[in-house]
Amino acid sequence: MTRKDARMKSVNEVFGAMQIIKLTAWENKFQDKITADRDRQLKSLWRIFILSSAMTGCLYSAPVLVSVVSFATYTTVMWQPLNATKVFTALTLFNLLKIPLIQLPSIIASMMQAL
């Protein structure tokens, strides 16, 4: 947001002093300044987009990963055999956790935008 504010300040400055800029031939200087501000704004937006996409991808795959890791841990660490009762009970519980885990990225993204 601060990047956008800086760019908008530069644009408003140019619009406010258009005659002076034209008379003194400072168009290129101000164009470079606005372009630099826009580039910084786009870099910030790109970082936010990449981070949001990565978080969303991780959290959509979380229920599957939790199931696989839980079953693997149960069979390798506890040396217990998996049977249908245990698997379906665990999958039902994991399915109940699926919706809150899917909503988590949007909650985190909203919190990031609020900051």
N, C-alpha and C positions, 0 to 999 in steps of 0.2 A: 504494500500500500504506500509506503514511503517513496518507493521508486516511481510509482504513478504520480504521486503528488509533486515530486521533483520535476518530472517531465511536463506536467500540466502547468507548473509555475513558469517553466521556460517558454512554453507555447503562449501563455497569457502575456508574458513579458514581451514577446515578439509582436503579438497582436496590438498591445498597448502602444508600442513605439515603432509602428510600421514605417511611418514617414521618415523618422530619424535613421532607421536602419537602411532604408532605400537611399536616402541622400548621402550617407556615409559609406555605402557599399559594403555593409557588414552581413549581407545575406548568407554568405558561405560560412562565416564564423558561427552565426546562430543556427544555421542548418546542421553544422557539425555538432554543436552543443545538444540540440534536440535529438539528433540521431544517436549520440552517445548515451543520453538519458534513456532513450527508447531501448537501446541494446541492453543496458543494465536492467531495465524493467523486464524485458523478454527473458533474460537469463534467470531472474528471480522466479518468474512464472514457470519456466521450464523445470527448475529445481522442484518447485511445489508440485508440478504435474508428475514428475518422475517419482517423487516420494509418495505421493498419493496412490499412484498406480502400483508401486511395489508393495505398499501396505495392503491395498485391496487384494492383490494377487496372493500375498501370504495368508491373509485372513480368510480368503475363500478356500484355500487349500488346507487350512488348519484342521477342520473336522476329519478329513481323510488321514492326514498325518497323525493326528491324535489317536485315531483308531489303530492304525498300523503300528505305531510305537507302543501303544498299550498292549496290544496282543503279542507283539514281539517280546516285550518285557515280561509279560505274564508267563510265556512259555519258556523263555531262556533263563530268566533270573529265578523265578519261583518253581521251575521244573514241574509245572502243572499242565496236563493236557487240555486242549480246548475242546469243548463239546458244544453242541447246538444251543443248549440252554444258556451257557455263559456268553457265547458270542451274540445271540439275539438280545439278551438283556443289556449287554454293554452297548450294542449298536443303538438300542432304543434310548439309552441314557445319553449317548453321544449325539443322537439326533435332537434331543431336547436342548442340548447346548449349541446346536448349529445356528439357530436364529440369533441369539445374542452375539455369537462370534461374528456373524455376517454383518450385523449392525454396528459393530465396533469400529470399522474403518470410517464410516460416515460420522460417527461421534467424534473420533479423533480429528478428522479433517475439519469439522465444525469448530472444534476447540483451537486448532491451529489458525484458522481464519479469524477467530475472535482475538487472537493475540496480535 
